Amino acid sequence: MIVFWEPKFSVNNKQIDAEHQKLFELINLLGSHMMTGQGYVVIKDVLRDLLRYTEKHFANEEKLFKATPYPHAAMHCLEHQKLTQQVRELQKKLEKNTSGLSVEVLEFLKNWIENHILSVDYGYREWLGK
């Protein structure tokens, strides 16, 4: 299961779009390994890298909110905290047992990135264009 960057995911900000594309790449790294039955080999590293990168990405978005000032920033930041916590919980699950979690993790990540961008991030798309 691979997720592809499409123009519909653009929030009309080059830096944020590039960061979102990097998140797609990390998710696809896990997906491509899963297609060869090797998801377990990279899953811990992918989650670690994803967590690090999303923290950087979320910080960049939050700086952007302060600079604009985006009226829904507080709610958006809560979403960031929630998503970060969910990834940490997946990491804890993996520490206990890696078997069978690749599909669950990949499905979560795919849904998360698509839903977060298309619903939550789209909220600031128009705001930034003002």
C-alpha positions in Angstrom: 0.0 0.0 0.0 1.7 3.1 -1.3 0.4 6.7 -0.9 1.1 9.1 -3.6 1.5 12.9 -3.4 -1.1 14.6 -5.6 -1.8 18.2 -6.2 -4.9 17.9 -4.0 -2.6 17.7 -1.0 -1.0 21.1 -1.7 -1.6 23.7 1.0 -0.1 26.4 -1.3 3.1 26.8 0.7 6.3 25.4 -0.8 8.0 24.6 2.5 5.0 22.9 4.0 4.2 21.0 0.8 7.9 19.8 0.6 7.7 18.6 4.2 4.4 16.8 3.5 6.1 15.1 0.6 8.9 13.9 2.8 6.3 12.4 5.2 4.8 10.5 2.2 8.3 9.2 1.4 8.8 7.9 4.9 5.4 6.1 4.8 6.2 4.7 1.4 9.5 3.3 2.6 7.5 1.1 5.1 5.0 0.3 2.4 7.6 -0.8 -0.2 9.3 -3.0 2.4 6.0 -4.6 3.3 5.3 -5.5 -0.3 8.4 -7.7 -0.2 7.5 -9.1 3.2 10.2 -7.1 4.9 8.2 -4.5 6.8 9.5 -5.7 10.1 13.0 -4.8 9.1 12.3 -1.0 8.8 9.2 -0.4 10.9 11.0 0.8 14.0 13.3 3.1 12.1 10.5 4.5 10.0 8.4 5.3 13.1 11.4 6.9 14.8 12.2 9.0 11.7 8.6 9.8 11.2 8.2 11.0 14.8 11.4 13.2 14.5 10.3 14.6 11.2 6.7 15.3 12.2 7.9 17.2 15.3 10.1 19.4 13.0 7.3 19.8 10.6 4.7 20.6 13.2 7.0 23.2 14.7 7.4 24.8 11.3 3.6 24.9 10.8 3.1 26.4 14.3 5.7 29.1 13.5 3.7 29.9 10.4 0.5 30.1 12.5 2.1 32.6 14.8 3.4 34.7 11.9 0.0 35.0 10.2 -1.8 34.8 13.0 -4.0 31.8 12.2 -7.3 31.9 14.2 -7.5 28.1 14.5 -3.9 27.6 15.6 -4.7 26.3 19.1 -7.0 23.6 17.8 -4.5 22.7 15.1 -1.7 22.4 17.7 -3.9 20.0 19.7 -4.2 17.8 16.7 -0.4 17.8 16.3 -0.1 16.7 20.0 -2.7 14.0 19.5 -1.0 12.6 16.4 2.4 12.7 18.0 1.1 10.7 21.0 -0.5 8.1 18.7 2.8 7.5 17.0 4.5 7.2 20.4 1.9 4.6 21.4 2.6 2.6 18.2 6.3 2.7 19.1 5.5 1.3 22.5 3.4 -1.5 20.9 6.4 -2.3 18.6 8.7 -2.6 21.6 6.6 -5.4 22.9 5.9 -7.2 19.7 6.7 -6.5 16.0 4.7 -9.3 14.4 1.7 -8.3 12.5 1.9 -4.6 13.4 3.3 -3.4 10.0 -0.2 -3.4 8.4 -1.8 -1.6 11.4 1.0 1.0 11.4 0.9 1.5 7.6 -2.9 1.9 7.6 -2.7 4.4 10.5 0.0 6.4 8.8 -1.7 6.4 5.4 -5.0 7.5 6.9 -3.3 10.0 9.2 -1.4 11.8 6.5 -4.3 11.9 4.0 -6.9 13.0 6.6 -4.6 15.4 8.4 -3.7 17.3 5.2 -7.1 17.2 3.5 -9.1 18.2 6.6 -6.9 19.8 9.3 -4.2 21.4 7.2 -6.7 22.6 4.5 -8.0 24.9 7.2 -5.0 27.1 6.8 -4.6 26.8 3.1 -6.9 29.7 2.3 -5.7 31.7 5.4 -2.1 31.7 4.1 -3.3 32.8 0.7 -4.7 36.1 2.1 
